[in-house]
């Protein structure tokens, strides 16, 4: 699995933990080990520019996903084709407020956002209630299994 993490912010985040979470999520979704993923951590100004450019919405947001090869989760017992999964852009400065509201640390919010971004890259959406249930259920399963795995190690 080729996962690149680029932090362009003053926030010192545990890149190895973000990497482990991304690997775990991709493994759970049966993504081919030769797939490529880029994770960018940016400040509010560049995130606001991307948000306007790609979503036509003002101001920064927490996470944006930019799929490349439109890979989908692998079927039971099968992997996806190898390819470029895409890019996830996360704004830690925006996520700070969400972490405080949720009562957890910033790194936990970033891990949630990376998981959310990966699911968007794999075709999940939450525009409709049934899609939202499926996406957020899968997101919770991935995070719960990741945290359980961390406790064991």
C-alpha positions, 0 to 999 in steps of 0.5 A: 500500500502506498500512502503518502501523508503531507502535513502543511500545518503547524499541528503536530499529529502522529503520522504513524498513527494516521498511516496505521489507520489508513492501512487498516481502513483500506485492508477492511475495505479489501483495497488492493495492496498496490493502491495509492492514497495521498493524505494532505493536512492543510490550513483553513485558507487553502481548504476554503479555496478548495471548498469553493473551487470543488464544492462551490461552498464558502469557507473551510470544511473538515475533509474533502476527497478527490477520487482518481480511479473510482475504485470500489470496495472489494467483494468478500474474498476479493480485492479491488483492482490496483490503482490510484485511490485518490487524495484526501485533504483534511483541515486540522484547524477546522477539526479542532472545534469538532473534536472539542464538541465531540469530547475527544482529542484532535488526533481522534477527529483526524482519524475519523476524517481520514476514514470518512475521506477513504469511504468517499474515495470508495464511492460511499456518500451520505446524501440520502438517509439509507446511504448515510446509515451505511456510510456512518455504520461502516465508518464506525466499524472501521474505527472501532476495529482500529481502536480495538487493534491498537489496545491489543498492540 
